[in-house]
Amino acid sequence: MGCRIVAGIDEAGRGPLAGPVVSAAVILPDGVAIPGIDDSKKLTPKRRHDLYDRLYEVSHAIGIGVVDAGEIDRINILQATLGAMAMAVANLDPRPDHLLIDGIFTIASDLSQQAIKKGDSRSISIAAASIVAKVTRDRMMDQVDELFPEFGFGRHKGYPTKTHRQAIQQHGCCPIHRRSFKGVKEYVESDR
């Protein structure tokens, strides 16, 4: 059948109360060995950043897809995630022959694809995509933290921590909050 170009796809940011959902698609060279590649949630922030830099050095291609909070509210988090994944694949060059997607859903694409439950622990290319998506999203949230320091986005990245919930109660919502999410929608009326 010959060599096929395979891309791993994963996302970061399905569960937060604020910020975008970010997906990455990564095409690794055949037989690449990058020690320490794993599901991004199992890695320290420093290790993720080091691996992110290494992945950008060695990957054949990396594509990123981003869907913002307003669109998440409009179409729901699952559709936003699948859309971000499709965007990430569309941003790949070369075009892959086959997709390995973390989770149980495939995306709208004419490409051959396979959804793999817990794929970020079972496929190096999905794990690579997990790292790229997580670091990309974290860096975006660090930038937003400078605009809205009262919410502490640099620390919790928009996830529903106790301090984030308290900040929403105290300050209301900011433009990157997901207004359809429980923990935010109750405070929409107190928007500034």
N, C-alpha and C positions, 0 to 999 in steps of 0.2 A: 504493500500500500504506500510505501515511501514515508518520508518524514512529514509529520503534521505539526503545525504551529498551534500550541495550546496556550490559552490564557487562563489564569486563575482570577476570580473575581470575588471581592468581599466588600463589606461596608463598615462604616463606623458612625454611630450617632442615631441609632433607632430609638433609644430609650430616654434621651435627655428631654428636658422641658424647654430648652432653648437651643438655637443654632441650627445649622443645616444637617442633612444626612449626606455623607461623603462616601463615594464608592471608588475603588481602584480596580483596574484590570492590569495584570502584570504578565508579560511573556518573558520567561527565563530561558537562557541558553540551555541546550541539551546537556545533561550531566553536570550542571553547575553544582558546586558544593559551597554553601555559605553556612558555616557553623553558627548555631544558635537560632536559626529561623524557626519560628513557632507561632502559634496563635498570639496575636498582639497582647491579649489580656493576661497572658502568662509571663510577660516580659516587663522589666523595669522601664521607666521612661528613658533613662540613659541608653539602655540596650536597644530599645526601639529606635531611638534617634541614630545610633551608630549603624544599625542594620538598614534603616531608611537610606542613609547616605550610600552605603555599600550597594543596595539594590539599584539606586539610580546610576551607579558606576557600571554594573554588570548586566542589567536587564536589556533584552532586545528592544522592549517597548514598555511604556507605562502610560495608561490612560486614566484620567480622573473625571468623575462626574459629581456634580454638586446640585442638590435641590434645597432651596432655602425654606425657612420656617413658614412663610406665607403660602408657598405651594404645598407644603406638608399639610397645612390646615385645610387647603382647598381640596386636595385629592386623597388624603390619608397617608399615614406613614408607610404602609406596605407598598402602595402604588408609587410613592415618592422614592422609596428604596429601589424598587425594580427599575424605575425611570433613571435614577442615578447610575445604576449598574449598566443599563443600556447606553447611557452617555459615555461612561468610562470605556466601554468596548468600542463605541464609535470613534473615540479619540485615540485608538491604537493605530500605529503604523509600523509594521505591516499588519494587515488584517489577519486575525487568527482563523484557523480551520475548525477549532473546537474550543468550547468554553467549559470550564469547571467552576461551578457557582456554589458558594457557601450557602447552605440552607436547604429548604425543601421546595423552592419555587424556581422556575426558569424565567427568562426574560423574553420580551418581544424582540425576536431576532430570527433571521433565516439561517443563522449559523448552527451547526451541530452543537448540542450542549447537554450538560448533565448537572443536576442539582445534587449536592453531597451534604447530607446532614453532618454537622460538626466537621465540615471540610477543612476548616483552618487548622485542625489537628491531624488531618489525614492527607493533605496535599501541600507540597512545598510551594507551589505557585499560588494557591489560595492563602496560605500563611503569609507569603510575601505581600499579597494584595491587602491582607488584614493590617499589616504593619504600615504600608504606605497610606492606606485610608485613615488609620488612627492618627498617625503623625501629622498628616495634612490637616485633618479636622482640628486636632489639638492646637496647631499653629494658628489656624483661623480664629479659634476661640481666645487664644492669647492676644490677638490683635483687637478683638471685640472688647476684651477686658480693659483696654486703654480708653475706649469710648464710654463704657459703662462700668467704672470701677466699683460702684456700690453693690454690684451683683456678685463679684468674685469669680467671674468666668475663667480666669487664669488658673484658679485652684480646682474647681469642680467641673469645668468644661461644659456646663449647662445641665449636668446630671442632677437628679432630684435629691441632693443632700439636704441635711437639716439646715445648714447655713443658707443654701440657695432658696429653700422654701421660706425661711425667715425674711430674706431680702425681698422676695416677691410680696410677702405680706406687708412689709414696711414701705416698699417703693412702687408697688404695682408692677406692671409689665413694661418691658422695653421693646423696641421694634423686632428683636430677634426671638422673642418668646413665642412658643407654639400655643396659640390661643385656644386651640381645640383640645389640649391635653389637660387631664385632671391635675390639679395643683397649680394651674395657670388660669384656666377659664373662669374659675371662681373669683378671680381678681381683675378680670378684663375691664370692668366698670371703673376701676380705680386707676386706669391708664393715665399716664401723664400727657 
